[in-house]
Amino acid sequence: METANNNLTMEFTITAGDFSTAGKAASEVKRILGQIGFPPAIIRRVAVATYEAEMNIVIHSFGGKITLFITPRKINILCEDNGPGIADIDLAMQEGFSTAPDKIRELGFGAGMGLPNIKRCSDEFKIYSEVGKGTKLEISIKLVE
Amino acid sequence: MQLNQLKELLKCEVLTNEDKLDIEVKQICAAELMSNVLTCIGTNTLLITGLNNMQVIRTAEMSDIPAVIFIQGRKPNAEVIKLAQDKGIVILVTEYSLFTSCGILYASGLRCGLDGNC
């Protein structure tokens, strides 16, 4: 965690396939935002977006990282993974589309709601992906209008 | 309704945070799909589910859900119980099925947290 000029940066390494620690990064983010004193509705949106993104990295990638940049005006969440990438982003953004195997569904995920959920929590949402390289999400949640 | 009353209605065993049974329950979210739960924005919502893994507790944590009810006596493992204890989330276990549990809670006046604007 680094602070400079009223900005705060947090970086988390996410391990692929580790379901017992999946959610730890989002939990830490939630705890720190609570300590800083952000409004509960903002904390919830950041926590849900981070958690869904973290689950995606655990489920679909070969590992990655989540970086939070907190500024006085907004919270940016950058999610980058090394992974197979997404061949058809429009399809991946459709609610109900998923490539997750059954064992993920047994955990209560993999129903094709993660990316749409992240978008719903965001004020700005961008997704970039390259097959064979990985996927990057840029999520932004405004703190002031 | 207080969580205490709900505990009696569903004949629940309490596994964690028994000191928090005075929580006021406003609505219920019954789901197996955690991404569905994460779309619910209501407050003082309880989760009732047939799953009993770590992600249920993480989902409750992210969604500010103060208590989780596991159905059909499905007690979670020690790791799940510890996480719930640490995060201040109440775990209740009922022997009733999901359908029966929801029926009892609906009849007592509680409604779904996923309906309407959630």
Interface residues (C-beta under 8 A of the other chain):
Chain A: F19 S20 A22 G23 A26 S27 K30 P40 R44 A47 V48 Y51 E52 M55 E106 L107 G108 F109 A111 M113 G114 N117 R120
Chain B: A31 E32 L33 M34 S35 N36 V37 L38 T39 I41 T49 L51 N53 M54 Q55 V56 R58 T59 E61 M62 S63 D64 E79 K87
